Amino acid sequence: MAVPSLTSPIADPLTPLMRPVPQVVSINISAGGIPKRPVQTIDVLEGGLRDDAHDHEKHNTPLQAVSLIDVEDLDALRTEGFPVYPGATGENITVRNLQVDALPVGTRLKFSGGVELELSKVRQPCFVLDSIDPQLKKSIIGRCGFLAKVIAPGRLTQGELIEVRPG
């Protein structure tokens, strides 16, 4: 089966317009806190990404095993003067062409390698963002991404394509 190129459009079932294929830009992990560092490939487990940790116990729940953010939001924040890049805000998966903030809770993301996530909670800005810039917590509201639970564990690799499935 042919895999669409990154520039080939796909039909959006909600509109007659064509849009680019959503894709994984970066996979990010840390021993706790921010920034998270990029890795090329990772095992996605029910509890989150292998070798990823959190500084605060409140983050250790299967309902928010993985966090995602749009690279377009990071790009916009950078043009506003914030020194952010994939992994800087603590997200596990940085995506392109997804517009994750516009998706509803319950939306499923099926990655081309087999991993599947379900969006479970809008990600809220955390005080740890103060280490980047004290104003970032306010500026990132509405574009902080999503938390997700793991539906189908597996191996995730940078560059994978993402299929959006209604919840």
C-alpha positions as CSV (number, residue, x, y, z in Angstrom):
1,M,0.0,0.0,0.0
2,A,1.4,3.4,-0.9
3,V,2.0,5.9,1.9
4,P,1.0,9.5,1.1
5,S,3.9,11.9,0.9
6,L,4.1,14.7,3.4
7,T,2.9,17.2,0.7
8,S,0.0,15.1,-0.5
9,P,-3.3,16.4,0.8
10,I,-6.0,14.3,2.4
11,A,-9.6,14.9,2.5
12,D,-11.0,16.4,5.7
13,P,-14.3,14.6,6.4
14,L,-15.7,17.8,7.9
15,T,-15.1,20.1,4.9
16,P,-14.7,19.7,1.2
17,L,-11.2,21.3,1.5
18,M,-8.0,19.4,1.3
19,R,-5.3,19.6,4.0
20,P,-1.8,18.3,4.5
21,V,-1.2,15.0,6.3
22,P,-0.6,15.3,10.1
23,Q,2.8,14.0,11.1
24,V,5.1,13.4,14.1
25,V,7.8,16.1,14.1
26,S,9.5,15.1,17.4
27,I,9.3,12.6,20.2
28,N,10.5,13.9,23.5
29,I,11.4,12.4,26.9
30,S,13.1,13.4,30.1
31,A,14.0,12.0,33.5
32,G,11.5,14.6,34.9
33,G,10.7,18.2,34.2
34,I,11.5,20.4,31.2
35,P,12.9,20.5,28.6
36,K,12.4,17.0,27.2
37,R,15.0,15.8,24.8
38,P,14.2,14.4,21.3
39,V,14.6,10.7,20.5
40,Q,14.2,9.1,17.1
41,T,12.0,6.2,18.2
42,I,10.4,5.0,21.4
43,D,8.2,2.3,22.9
44,V,4.8,3.7,23.8
45,L,3.4,1.8,26.8
46,E,0.0,2.0,28.5
47,G,1.6,4.3,31.1
48,G,3.4,6.6,28.6
49,L,6.7,6.7,26.8
50,R,9.5,4.3,27.9
51,D,12.2,6.2,29.9
52,D,10.0,9.3,30.3
53,A,9.2,10.6,33.8
54,H,7.4,13.4,35.5
55,D,8.5,15.6,38.5
56,H,4.9,15.7,39.9
57,E,2.8,12.7,40.9
58,K,-0.3,14.3,39.6
59,H,1.0,13.7,36.0
60,N,1.3,9.9,36.6
61,T,-2.0,8.6,35.4
62,P,-3.0,6.5,32.3
63,L,-5.5,9.2,31.3
64,Q,-2.6,11.6,30.6
65,A,0.1,9.1,29.6
66,V,1.2,11.2,26.6
67,S,1.2,14.9,25.9
68,L,1.0,16.5,22.4
69,I,1.4,20.0,21.0
70,D,1.4,21.5,17.5
71,V,4.8,22.7,16.2
72,E,2.9,25.5,14.5
73,D,2.0,26.8,18.0
74,L,5.6,26.6,19.1
75,D,6.6,28.5,16.0
76,A,4.0,31.2,16.7
77,L,5.2,31.5,20.4
78,R,8.8,31.8,19.1
79,T,7.8,34.7,16.9
80,E,6.3,36.3,20.0
81,G,9.7,36.1,21.6
82,F,9.5,32.9,23.7
83,P,12.5,30.6,23.3
84,V,10.5,27.4,22.7
85,Y,11.3,24.4,20.5
86,P,10.0,20.7,20.3
87,G,10.2,19.3,23.9
88,A,10.8,22.7,25.6
89,T,7.3,22.9,27.0
90,G,7.4,19.3,28.2
91,E,5.3,17.6,25.5
92,N,6.1,14.1,24.5
93,I,5.0,14.3,20.9
94,T,5.3,17.4,18.7
95,V,3.1,17.2,15.7
96,R,2.6,19.1,12.4
97,N,-0.7,19.8,10.5
98,L,-2.9,18.3,13.2
99,Q,-4.3,21.4,15.0
100,V,-4.7,19.3,18.1
101,D,-6.1,22.2,20.2
102,A,-9.2,22.2,17.8
103,L,-9.9,18.5,18.3
104,P,-12.5,17.3,20.8
105,V,-11.9,15.0,23.8
106,G,-12.3,11.4,22.6
107,T,-10.7,11.9,19.2
108,R,-8.4,9.0,18.4
109,L,-5.0,9.4,16.7
110,K,-3.8,6.4,14.8
111,F,-0.1,6.6,14.0
112,S,1.2,4.9,10.8
113,G,3.4,2.5,12.9
114,G,0.4,1.2,14.8
115,V,0.3,3.2,18.0
116,E,-3.1,4.6,18.8
117,L,-3.9,7.4,21.3
118,E,-7.2,8.9,22.5
119,L,-7.3,12.6,23.5
120,S,-8.4,12.7,27.1
121,K,-7.8,16.2,28.5
122,V,-6.9,19.6,27.3
123,R,-3.4,20.3,28.5
124,Q,-3.2,23.3,31.0
125,P,-0.1,25.5,31.4
126,C,2.1,24.5,34.4
127,F,4.2,26.7,36.6
128,V,7.3,25.0,35.3
129,L,6.9,27.1,32.2
130,D,8.1,30.0,34.3
131,S,11.7,28.7,33.8
132,I,11.3,29.5,30.1
133,D,9.5,32.9,30.6
134,P,7.1,34.0,33.4
135,Q,4.7,35.3,30.7
136,L,4.6,32.0,28.8
137,K,1.8,30.5,31.0
138,K,-0.6,33.2,29.9
139,S,0.5,33.3,26.3
140,I,0.2,29.6,25.7
141,I,-3.4,29.3,26.9
142,G,-5.5,27.7,24.2
143,R,-2.5,26.3,22.4
144,C,-0.9,24.1,25.0
145,G,-1.9,20.9,23.4
146,F,-3.6,17.8,24.7
147,L,-3.1,14.9,27.1
148,A,-3.9,11.4,25.8
149,K,-4.3,7.8,26.9
150,V,-2.8,4.9,25.1
151,I,-5.3,2.7,23.3
152,A,-2.8,0.6,21.3
153,P,0.8,0.5,22.6
154,G,3.7,0.0,20.2
155,R,6.8,1.6,18.7
156,L,6.6,5.2,17.6
157,T,9.1,6.8,15.2
158,Q,9.7,10.4,14.2
159,G,8.1,11.2,10.9
160,E,5.2,8.8,11.2
161,L,1.9,10.0,9.7
162,I,-1.2,10.4,11.8
163,E,-4.8,9.5,11.0
164,V,-7.5,11.4,12.9
165,R,-10.5,9.3,13.9
166,P,-13.6,10.7,15.6
167,G,-14.1,9.4,19.1
